[in-house]
């Protein structure tokens, strides 16, 4: 056996022989007896030297089989033990930082001394700093030249004074931001090219982190802050905040990034200069200062932050106001939570992700989440389709559309933020999904299914609600018409069916995506489907009346027998269709009561509001009235109303006379009629009554009144009658008047459907 094989076997014996029982019985008899207590590395080496190759191979195979056959013992860790471990990890870094504070200067002096050793003394350090300054100067010069060239090539399209439109302001800020980013890219490329030509690899190892953390990152933060806050141009500012707080936040954002960058730089510098990890806890102390700085900024500028979070949207909700008021304290909470997380990770020794700034990246995204929400509301306010029509219905639909867009934007933004945070902590959602990583994959699939289902739910609701609002607005249905006698303007067929479509679509989406989400948790949904089938079968047999109502309603809707807003009569029950559901409809009587009628109990339905309505009006005039004169008056009134902008669109046929309809003991009954759109006839009727009354008065035509004529012989000698005789005549006239039946002098025809 070769010497390498013997050394490997010896190393394996050191760990295995001490932990496992004696060798199995099937080892060759010539194998020496092994006493685990006497097995030292020297004894193992001597024993292996005396053994043959077959004996070594037999012992090795026996021990490997024993390791493979030994069951793994899992240590059950209680919740209390886990909490104790976390608490110990949490308090250890602060206590260590306090304990090592007196040695901080000594350790940093050691790092500086090692730096001098790497640079061949103070002179070499000065040369290094001079070369780095030269490289930086060249990079800045090239960047300034490129940006100056771009500024000459790109024309300024925004005035220097006055309020700007969102499109102009956003275009200007975006062009300026892109020029800054392009300048930073040019600066970075120039540094890499010039640095590789001038600096040695050791110098680059010192200069690269310095430039990245203390120059490039603060400049990138400044560019982003100028794009959002525009501290010097209030007319171009994208957020609702005044100049004082815009400049304050701009300065302190840059200062915060500088402090965070210096923290990451000093940790890497100490490690490179030979300072043992955790020897000073300087990185932890500086990192804690970052969170304190964030809390100070949030509490100091809470007025400006609240104003920025509220935005300029006049349709903001109470939820938006609460978010704006709580954002400064939310920022403090995020800073405290991040500090606790970092402290625990440092205490557990898991600092790999912290060295790459994953905690800063996560904290920045969480702090930006409410700001992103404000940006979403601002963008939606400008991209949402304009309001169609006028009135409360159109306004409510417009606000509902805005809220739907905002909710969809929030869900998408939350998903993107979570994916970016996972990427910062080296968690790949795609690999998690593909590798089927147990409960983690189930939770991820469940969350993604819920997100997709919610987006589909909102999108379907948004589309149906917009179509419904457009239909109602196009019909011109207002509150006054909805309160009109015997129903207002009827809705369209689509406006009647869309609410049921919305209800059905929402229920379907909830059920389908709910079952898919439950299935993604690893729960078998087959029993649920079977149970749903059994329940459906039970409903089919035990609730036949319900099935009858639903099926009858489907056929009524297919036949277009009624629509929302139409005035109908069902078995003597009359009212306007106010609401429909899957199994019943609600009728609002013109006096207020609401009748709920299942579809299955509708034997016959009479619709008084379909397509057109003819209303006939009756007027009683004295016997000596000229019917042709009345006919001309009616015709003139009809022409005037056809030209009136308030009524002309509601007429289908003008008001005109139908001649003498009847003659009674009071006078002649003359009837007129007109054809109008359903729901409009009552306002037209009121106006016609007013115009007819005024026209009759102008023409000297009186409405017929009930009269009682008493013929008394000898009345021509009235002056010769005594007072007693006059009293008898008056009493006889009063008795004759009371004997006549009460009959109206003029008819109001059309007060009921069907007149």
Order of alpha helices (4+ residues) and beta strands (2+ residues): alpha-alpha-alpha-alpha-alpha-alpha-alpha-alpha-alpha-alpha-alpha-alpha-alpha-alpha-alpha-alpha-alpha-alpha-alpha-alpha-alpha-alpha-beta-beta-beta-beta-beta-beta-alpha-beta-beta-alpha-alpha
